[in-house]
Amino acid sequence: MTASGGTWRNWGRSERVRPRRVERPASPEAVQRAVEAAARSGLRIKPVGASHSFSGIAVAPDVQLDLDDLSGITAVDEATGRVTLRAGTRLFRLPELLAPLGLAMQNMGDIDRQSVAGATSTGTHGTGLGFGGLATRITGVRLVTGTGEFLTVNATENAELLPAVRLGLGALGVLVEVELELVPEFALHAAERPEPLDAVLESWTERVQGADHFEFYWFPHTSRVLTMTNTRMPLNAPLAPQHPLARFVDDELLANGAVGTVSVLGKIAPPLTPHAAKLVERALSSREWSDRSAKVYASRRAVRFREMEYALPLEEVPAAFAEVRALIERRGWRVSFPIEVRAAAPDDVWLSTAYQRPTGYIAVHRYYREDPTEYFAGVEEIMVAHGGRPHWGKMHTRTAEYLREAYPRFDDFLAVRDQLDPERRFTNPYLDRVLGA
C-alpha cells in the first residue's frame, strides 16, 4: 500500500517529517520491491516501528516504510528455544505469541510498545548486570540490503556480519525477520521501596551485583529514591499478582497521575516544582508482588516526555549522578521528571552501548511541552566527561568523531555499511551525523 501527504511525529514529539510517500508492505517481498523502487527513483527509504525513538533515527524524508503489517511468528526451533519473528512485531504482543511455546524474553525494558526491529536496532535494554540488551538475544536476521537483495545472517550464513546487524541503526538494511534466542517462561518477584538517595548511591555496585534486576528513580529536589528490585522465580512457584484495582491505583493514579500533575505544574508554575516533587516523595510507599515476567517488566507511560540516556562504565555512575544532582541545584533548574538509573552486562555487539564493559545507565527526562535543550546539554557534558556512550534512540548531540573514539569497532561497522548500503539508500540526517555521510 502506498500513501502520501501525512506528517509523521514520534511519540515524544521531538521529531517530525512529511515523507514523500508512505508504504506499508505486508511481506518481505513487498519490502524488497519498495527498496528497489526507491533506488530507481534515487530516493532514500527508512522503516519506522512504533515511533518511540526520541532521536531522529527513524526520520524518513523520502519513503517511509510502515512495518506494522509485517508481524507474527514465522518459525520455531523448539530444541534451541529460538523463534523467528517478522520485523514489525510489537513487543507487547510477545507474551501472547510465546506463551503457547512456554517461552519468554530473557529481559525487557519498562516500555513494550516498540517493534522487535526498532527496539533491537536502537539498543533497547532493560536492567540487570547479568543480562545484555535485547539485541544480544538475536541469533539471526533476514534483511533487504541497499541494493535490493535479500541477505541472511546467522551462525552458518554470513556469520561475520552478525555483530554488526544485531544493532544496525537501520543503516545496513531493512530487517524483515529477526531470530531471537528465548528462555523458558519464568516469573518475577517485584519489590519497590523508597530509600535514601545517598545510601543507594554509596551501595550502587553491591546493589546491582546482588540483584537479578535493580534500578531506581529519583525526583530532582528530593532526598529519597524509589528502588525497584526484581528477582527471577520459576513459573510454578506460588505467585501473588497485584489485584487489578490495586495496580490501577498504584500505576495509573499514583505513578502516571503524580508524574503528569508535577509535569503540568512544572510547565505553568516552575517555582512550585520542588514543592510538588517533595509531595510525591512523601507519597512513595513500599509494595511487593509476583507475576509472569512480562507483567512485571513493562508498565504504561501515560505522560509524554523526551529522554536522553547515557551508558557509563558501571563504577562511574555514583560520581556522574552526584554531578548531575549538583548541576541541577547550581543552575536552579526546576525538573519535574524523575531520573532513572539502570545497569546491563557487557556484550560483543559492535554498536551496543554496553560493548565490552559492565554498564550503568543514567536517563534524564523532560516533559514534552518543556524545552530540554539546556538541561540535556548540561547533563550530556557530564556524561561525556565520564566516558559516556549515548543511547541511539534517545536525544543527544554526539557526532561520528566522538563515537569513533567511544566504540572500538566503529570503523568495522562502517565497512559493513559500505558493503550493504553503498549508495546510502537508508541514510537520513541523524545517521549522517552519527556515522558520517
Wavefront OBJ file of the C-alpha trace (Angstrom):
o trace
v 0.000 0.000 0.000
v 1.300 3.446 -0.839
v 0.049 6.692 0.632
v 1.299 10.259 0.841
v 0.541 13.591 2.378
v 0.659 12.902 6.118
v 3.049 14.327 8.691
v 4.795 11.765 10.892
v 5.617 12.620 14.510
v 7.391 10.483 17.048
v 5.857 9.678 20.442
v 7.927 12.259 22.321
v 7.140 14.974 19.746
v 10.842 15.702 19.315
v 10.908 14.769 15.596
v 8.578 15.280 12.670
v 8.736 14.878 8.911
v 6.425 14.821 5.921
v 7.589 11.851 3.797
v 7.139 11.971 0.051
v 5.227 8.734 0.407
v 4.422 6.015 2.907
v 4.422 2.323 2.060
v 3.019 -0.458 4.234
v 4.459 -3.755 2.975
v 2.825 -6.957 4.215
v 5.554 -9.341 3.081
v 9.355 -9.452 2.782
v 8.945 -9.398 -0.999
v 6.932 -6.184 -0.762
v 9.764 -4.648 1.291
v 12.198 -5.670 -1.421
v 10.027 -4.099 -4.121
v 9.806 -0.877 -2.098
v 13.599 -0.671 -1.746
v 14.069 -1.366 -5.459
v 11.504 1.297 -6.368
v 13.212 3.840 -4.122
v 16.544 3.033 -5.760
v 15.136 3.519 -9.251
v 13.844 6.944 -8.185
v 17.035 7.912 -6.378
v 15.150 8.214 -3.067
v 16.110 7.296 0.472
v 13.903 4.819 2.333
v 13.509 4.227 6.090
v 11.419 1.767 8.115
v 9.515 3.067 11.114
v 8.355 0.939 14.001
v 6.382 2.318 16.923
v 7.868 5.838 16.593
v 9.139 5.571 20.165
v 12.693 6.753 19.470
v 13.365 10.253 20.737
v 16.260 10.820 18.321
v 15.902 11.334 14.573
v 16.965 7.768 13.800
v 13.614 6.833 12.185
v 13.010 10.078 10.282
v 12.215 9.269 6.632
v 12.250 12.364 4.419
v 11.614 10.413 1.196
v 9.960 6.990 1.574
v 8.701 5.764 4.929
v 8.138 2.034 5.416
v 5.447 1.263 7.968
v 6.119 -2.347 9.036
v 3.004 -2.869 11.176
v 1.637 -5.449 8.693
v 4.890 -7.427 8.856
v 4.113 -9.102 12.150
v 3.969 -12.511 13.833
v 5.976 -15.715 14.206
v 7.348 -17.408 11.079
v 9.439 -20.234 12.558
v 10.069 -22.015 15.860
v 13.008 -24.216 16.842
v 11.774 -25.945 19.981
v 15.130 -27.644 20.616
v 17.041 -24.355 20.925
v 14.231 -22.047 22.057
v 14.803 -19.866 19.008
v 11.838 -18.111 17.432
v 11.793 -16.132 14.199
v 9.579 -13.054 14.208
v 8.630 -10.699 11.450
v 10.319 -7.364 11.988
v 7.255 -5.255 12.750
v 6.033 -7.454 15.627
v 5.386 -5.274 18.665
v 6.989 -6.293 21.951
v 3.691 -6.158 23.833
v 2.384 -8.947 21.581
v 5.193 -11.328 22.543
v 3.576 -12.745 25.712
v 0.508 -13.983 23.808
v 2.652 -15.266 20.921
v 5.220 -17.013 23.108
v 3.011 -18.389 25.883
v 1.844 -21.440 23.842
v 5.521 -22.236 23.310
v 6.365 -21.868 27.007
v 8.969 -19.220 26.138
v 9.712 -15.642 27.158
v 12.172 -12.820 26.536
v 15.206 -13.143 28.816
v 14.950 -9.472 29.828
v 12.840 -6.467 28.892
v 12.717 -2.734 29.384
v 9.862 -0.951 31.101
v 8.197 0.071 27.824
v 6.874 -2.588 25.430
v 5.330 -0.501 22.655
v 8.310 -0.830 20.280
v 8.618 -3.187 17.320
v 11.164 -6.002 17.503
v 13.251 -4.463 14.719
v 13.058 -0.951 16.130
v 13.898 -1.988 19.680
v 16.903 -4.109 18.739
v 18.213 -1.703 16.092
v 18.385 1.210 18.520
v 19.882 -0.609 21.515
v 16.833 -1.000 23.756
v 17.769 -2.610 27.068
v 16.345 -3.446 30.449
v 18.236 -3.595 33.713
v 20.271 -6.385 35.284
v 24.024 -6.820 35.424
v 23.675 -10.424 34.291
v 21.756 -9.590 31.124
v 22.545 -7.788 27.886
v 20.307 -5.586 25.788
v 17.605 -7.020 23.526
v 19.986 -7.149 20.537
v 22.241 -9.636 22.328
v 19.473 -12.253 22.018
v 19.466 -12.060 18.213
v 20.853 -15.217 16.612
v 19.971 -14.367 13.037
v 18.299 -11.842 10.767
v 16.988 -11.611 7.233
v 17.206 -8.178 5.670
v 16.940 -6.313 2.382
v 20.201 -4.563 1.547
v 20.610 -1.203 -0.136
v 20.966 -2.921 -3.493
v 17.613 -4.654 -3.007
v 18.930 -8.129 -2.266
v 17.772 -10.475 0.484
v 20.588 -11.324 2.895
v 20.503 -13.927 5.666
v 22.892 -13.520 8.565
v 23.210 -16.197 11.246
v 25.740 -18.654 12.658
v 26.053 -20.512 9.352
v 25.466 -17.784 6.745
v 27.470 -14.545 6.703
v 28.263 -15.058 10.384
v 30.967 -12.389 10.330
v 28.234 -9.741 9.891
v 26.207 -10.762 12.962
v 27.933 -8.397 15.467
v 27.029 -5.515 13.143
v 23.486 -6.368 12.042
v 22.273 -7.214 15.544
v 22.262 -3.482 16.242
v 22.363 -1.811 12.859
v 20.675 1.561 13.483
v 18.647 0.935 10.329
v 21.805 1.791 8.389
v 22.590 -1.656 6.991
v 19.259 -2.698 5.532
v 15.583 -3.186 6.239
v 15.120 -6.067 8.672
v 12.261 -8.337 7.609
v 12.799 -11.204 10.071
v 14.617 -11.475 13.393
v 15.512 -14.769 15.114
v 15.646 -14.459 18.909
v 17.007 -16.905 21.443
v 14.404 -17.083 24.197
v 14.269 -18.707 27.628
v 11.683 -20.909 29.375
v 8.841 -18.788 30.686
v 9.513 -17.535 34.219
v 8.097 -15.277 36.919
v 9.435 -12.268 38.812
v 9.117 -11.152 42.405
v 8.942 -7.350 42.400
v 9.853 -5.178 45.382
v 9.575 -1.375 45.318
v 10.825 0.702 48.240
v 11.556 4.359 48.989
v 15.143 4.673 50.198
v 17.629 7.500 50.916
v 19.382 8.624 47.725
v 22.843 8.921 49.294
v 22.706 5.387 50.713
v 21.640 3.919 47.379
v 24.472 5.697 45.561
v 27.036 4.542 48.137
v 25.937 0.925 47.689
v 25.342 1.130 43.923
v 27.811 -1.565 42.889
v 26.695 -4.005 45.585
v 23.018 -3.401 44.793
v 23.300 -4.123 41.079
v 25.599 -7.089 41.659
v 23.308 -8.570 44.313
v 20.023 -8.483 42.402
v 18.765 -10.028 39.186
v 17.283 -6.681 38.142
v 17.816 -3.406 40.024
v 17.022 0.189 39.111
v 15.992 3.373 40.844
v 14.118 6.590 40.107
v 14.930 9.936 41.684
v 12.707 13.006 41.581
v 15.069 16.011 41.493
v 14.817 18.336 44.527
v 14.198 15.389 46.899
v 16.448 13.198 49.060
v 14.863 9.772 48.512
v 14.578 7.422 45.548
v 12.211 4.639 44.573
v 14.216 1.425 44.207
v 12.854 -1.449 42.121
v 14.312 -4.934 42.649
v 13.076 -7.872 40.593
v 14.044 -11.448 41.463
v 13.616 -14.289 38.969
v 11.416 -17.228 40.036
v 10.290 -20.477 38.399
v 6.849 -20.204 36.857
v 5.474 -22.939 39.109
v 6.359 -21.017 42.281
v 3.407 -19.592 44.253
v 2.591 -16.199 42.740
v 0.951 -13.166 44.320
v -0.153 -10.929 41.419
v -1.380 -7.415 42.022
v -5.121 -7.035 42.251
v -6.280 -5.142 39.127
v -7.755 -2.369 41.270
v -4.555 -2.022 43.297
v -2.500 -1.929 40.125
v -4.772 0.771 38.685
v -4.408 2.871 41.821
v -0.625 2.402 42.058
v 0.300 2.715 38.378
v -2.353 4.990 36.929
v -3.441 7.237 39.785
v -0.231 7.437 41.798
v 2.548 6.882 39.254
v 1.255 8.317 35.970
v -1.067 10.697 37.766
v 1.663 12.093 40.002
v 4.160 12.474 37.157
v 1.513 14.130 34.997
v 0.472 16.549 37.726
v 4.047 17.536 38.592
v 4.886 17.915 34.887
v 1.959 20.186 34.112
v 2.582 22.182 37.276
v 6.248 22.491 36.340
v 5.259 23.891 32.959
v 2.816 26.549 34.216
v 4.482 27.373 37.558
v 8.134 26.193 37.620
v 8.918 27.551 41.136
v 6.384 25.086 42.560
v 8.161 22.048 41.088
v 10.399 21.293 44.130
v 7.389 21.506 46.465
v 5.366 19.165 44.241
v 8.309 16.749 43.994
v 8.565 16.625 47.784
v 4.854 15.781 47.990
v 5.435 12.915 45.568
v 8.451 11.819 47.631
v 6.304 11.611 50.763
v 3.697 9.594 48.841
v 6.210 6.911 47.846
v 5.487 3.621 49.551
v 6.693 0.039 49.545
v 4.908 -2.728 47.678
v 5.678 -6.303 46.627
v 4.069 -8.734 44.234
v 4.956 -11.573 41.864
v 3.697 -12.448 38.409
v 4.718 -13.715 34.981
v 7.802 -11.808 33.814
v 6.145 -9.765 31.061
v 3.551 -8.425 33.514
v 6.290 -7.170 35.823
v 8.806 -5.755 33.346
v 6.536 -3.385 31.431
v 4.435 -0.510 32.646
v 2.281 2.068 30.899
v 3.676 5.541 30.224
v 0.696 7.876 30.044
v 2.609 11.167 30.143
v 4.612 12.132 27.062
v 8.230 13.086 27.668
v 11.583 13.482 25.969
v 14.588 11.498 27.070
v 18.365 11.402 26.903
v 20.231 8.363 28.242
v 23.943 7.707 28.527
v 25.771 4.449 29.152
v 28.725 4.756 31.529
v 31.319 2.383 32.919
v 29.460 0.860 35.848
v 31.744 2.316 38.508
v 31.290 5.862 37.151
v 27.554 6.002 37.929
v 27.647 7.350 41.523
v 30.091 10.175 40.699
v 28.293 11.157 37.485
v 24.918 11.085 39.210
v 26.210 13.287 42.042
v 27.451 15.807 39.483
v 24.050 15.878 37.768
v 22.357 16.435 41.125
v 24.746 19.297 41.951
v 24.290 20.797 38.480
v 20.508 20.917 38.839
v 20.767 22.728 42.160
v 23.557 25.057 40.996
v 21.697 26.126 37.849
v 18.380 26.463 39.641
v 16.566 24.262 37.128
v 13.112 23.077 38.081
v 12.974 19.488 36.798
v 9.643 17.735 37.115
v 10.523 14.303 35.623
v 12.487 11.653 37.542
v 15.976 10.438 36.638
v 16.253 6.696 36.004
v 19.359 4.597 36.726
v 19.872 1.036 35.447
v 22.639 -1.478 34.599
v 23.478 -4.116 31.973
v 26.055 -6.783 31.221
v 28.933 -6.289 28.786
v 28.398 -7.735 25.319
v 30.054 -8.175 21.921
v 27.622 -6.236 19.708
v 29.745 -3.631 17.936
v 27.500 -0.597 18.463
v 25.936 -1.708 21.738
v 26.217 0.929 24.440
v 27.450 -1.903 26.706
v 30.122 -3.136 24.272
v 32.854 -4.882 26.266
v 32.156 -3.151 29.580
v 29.772 -3.619 32.549
v 27.469 -0.656 32.137
v 25.355 1.700 34.160
v 22.751 3.923 32.522
v 21.605 7.378 33.602
v 18.486 8.637 31.840
v 17.130 12.171 32.173
v 13.680 13.214 31.035
v 11.736 16.375 30.401
v 8.002 16.841 29.956
v 7.374 17.084 26.202
v 5.962 20.595 26.413
v 9.178 21.862 28.050
v 12.383 22.728 26.172
v 15.011 20.152 27.246
v 17.945 21.777 25.433
v 19.769 23.479 28.327
v 19.154 20.647 30.825
v 20.168 17.890 28.430
v 23.267 19.809 27.283
v 24.470 20.251 30.864
v 23.920 16.589 31.704
v 25.490 15.452 28.432
v 28.686 17.361 29.250
v 28.960 15.368 32.489
v 28.235 12.056 30.767
v 30.875 12.693 28.113
v 33.463 13.505 30.800
v 32.768 10.074 32.321
v 33.240 8.166 29.063
v 29.554 8.010 28.183
v 28.001 6.445 25.125
v 24.602 7.906 24.116
v 21.585 5.672 23.583
v 20.989 5.668 19.827
v 17.230 6.071 20.121
v 17.316 8.935 22.609
v 18.253 12.586 22.283
v 21.944 13.537 22.173
v 24.309 15.718 20.142
v 27.286 13.404 19.565
v 28.841 13.098 16.112
v 30.847 10.425 14.287
v 34.097 11.996 15.503
v 33.195 11.332 19.149
v 31.525 7.989 18.557
v 34.541 6.608 16.689
v 36.521 7.009 19.902
v 33.704 5.601 22.054
v 33.216 2.408 20.027
v 36.327 0.279 19.263
v 34.603 -1.408 16.264
v 33.071 1.774 14.844
v 35.099 1.676 11.600
v 34.382 -2.044 11.191
v 30.677 -1.195 11.343
v 31.170 1.485 8.687
v 32.902 -1.080 6.465
v 29.809 -3.315 6.714
v 27.670 -0.301 5.888
v 29.766 0.338 2.766
v 29.218 -3.302 1.800
v 25.449 -3.473 2.380
v 24.371 0.079 1.574
v 26.998 1.567 -0.736
v 24.635 4.250 -2.094
v 23.331 5.236 1.367
v 19.759 4.263 0.475
v 18.897 4.085 4.193
v 20.534 7.230 5.475
v 18.919 10.332 6.933
v 20.248 13.449 8.713
v 20.641 11.585 12.028
v 22.711 8.787 10.513
v 24.779 11.325 8.568
v 25.655 12.947 11.906
v 26.422 9.846 13.960
v 28.014 7.695 11.238
v 29.192 10.246 8.723
v 27.775 10.638 5.225
l 1 2 3 4 5 6 7 8 9 10 11 12 13 14 15 16 17 18 19 20 21 22 23 24 25 26 27 28 29 30 31 32 33 34 35 36 37 38 39 40 41 42 43 44 45 46 47 48 49 50 51 52 53 54 55 56 57 58 59 60 61 62 63 64 65 66 67 68 69 70 71 72 73 74 75 76 77 78 79 80 81 82 83 84 85 86 87 88 89 90 91 92 93 94 95 96 97 98 99 100 101 102 103 104 105 106 107 108 109 110 111 112 113 114 115 116 117 118 119 120 121 122 123 124 125 126 127 128 129 130 131 132 133 134 135 136 137 138 139 140 141 142 143 144 145 146 147 148 149 150 151 152 153 154 155 156 157 158 159 160 161 162 163 164 165 166 167 168 169 170 171 172 173 174 175 176 177 178 179 180 181 182 183 184 185 186 187 188 189 190 191 192 193 194 195 196 197 198 199 200 201 202 203 204 205 206 207 208 209 210 211 212 213 214 215 216 217 218 219 220 221 222 223 224 225 226 227 228 229 230 231 232 233 234 235 236 237 238 239 240 241 242 243 244 245 246 247 248 249 250 251 252 253 254 255 256 257 258 259 260 261 262 263 264 265 266 267 268 269 270 271 272 273 274 275 276 277 278 279 280 281 282 283 284 285 286 287 288 289 290 291 292 293 294 295 296 297 298 299 300 301 302 303 304 305 306 307 308 309 310 311 312 313 314 315 316 317 318 319 320 321 322 323 324 325 326 327 328 329 330 331 332 333 334 335 336 337 338 339 340 341 342 343 344 345 346 347 348 349 350 351 352 353 354 355 356 357 358 359 360 361 362 363 364 365 366 367 368 369 370 371 372 373 374 375 376 377 378 379 380 381 382 383 384 385 386 387 388 389 390 391 392 393 394 395 396 397 398 399 400 401 402 403 404 405 406 407 408 409 410 411 412 413 414 415 416 417 418 419 420 421 422 423 424 425 426 427 428 429 430 431 432 433 434 435 436 437
